[in-house]
């Protein structure tokens, strides 16, 4: 199935192609998807309208990357801010046919910390990976951030992307595992170690529990197991944290970033490698694509965790070539958000109940 999504801000269109039962699956599971597009600075939503048809929605946020969803809220990292977007619709209430309306309410101006993965801990504290500072951090009311933890091989918290720390997995509401492209302790050192120096670090023990990965991203803890994307090879898989082995499950034809889970399914984000950049050259992913006579693509793969089979897919052509993060929105059919490119955000006013002085 094909859909064309025209951007209100550029003349370039976006063609969306998806498997025959993808929309049926969204409807049956009563979910929709939120995701960020990194290079093209978009927060986007995919859902199904009241007629059972594809619904795509976008808003512009400068270098949208890390994304985290709670039942009524989104957290979004951008070039120099971290945004909190809140849903203002009541259950069963609609706004122009949409059943969730996210409005940017609070922004922390962090400076360009190159924020990648975001999460919220069991105390409600925002935790994020600052790739620039090689550390985990939280927001500060006074400063750019409050550093919380750094890998044992990083000598100090400094604005030099040394190891390309990027991914965060929470376990029981606490940060537990992170991924890094290398163990380098010099500025930009990770670029020379892209092929097989990626690692997973246990924050609790400060130990490297797995090494030898290729540009790993998006570690996630689900059903008592650690999962991640071995992005430089194109494989989604799991980690045996006792033996320190990566167990590849499914090859996806693209550079992998963004991972979310729903029941027996994993949703994996794919990007097209940037052909003009050395960062993406010489990776095992390229050899795997040649061996399978395949071209890299941008989009999603829905993988059955029991079989490893790709059961649904969606791909983008045109405007978007890279994704960063994905979140699943349960019990949401057709979400949308407000941004800052139109006057709509100035006209829409919502109120709390009246309270006494």
Helices and strands as residue ranges (DSSP letters): E 2-6, E 13-18, H 22-29, E 31-36, G 38-40, E 42-48, E 54-60, E 67-70, E 73-77, E 81-87, E 100-109, E 115-120, E 126-130, E 135-138, E 146-150, E 165-171, E 174-180, G 189-193, E 198-202, E 207-213, E 216-222, E 225-230, E 235-240, E 245-251, E 255-262, E 265-271, G 278-280, H 284-291, E 298-304, E 310-318, E 326-330, E 335-337, H 344-347
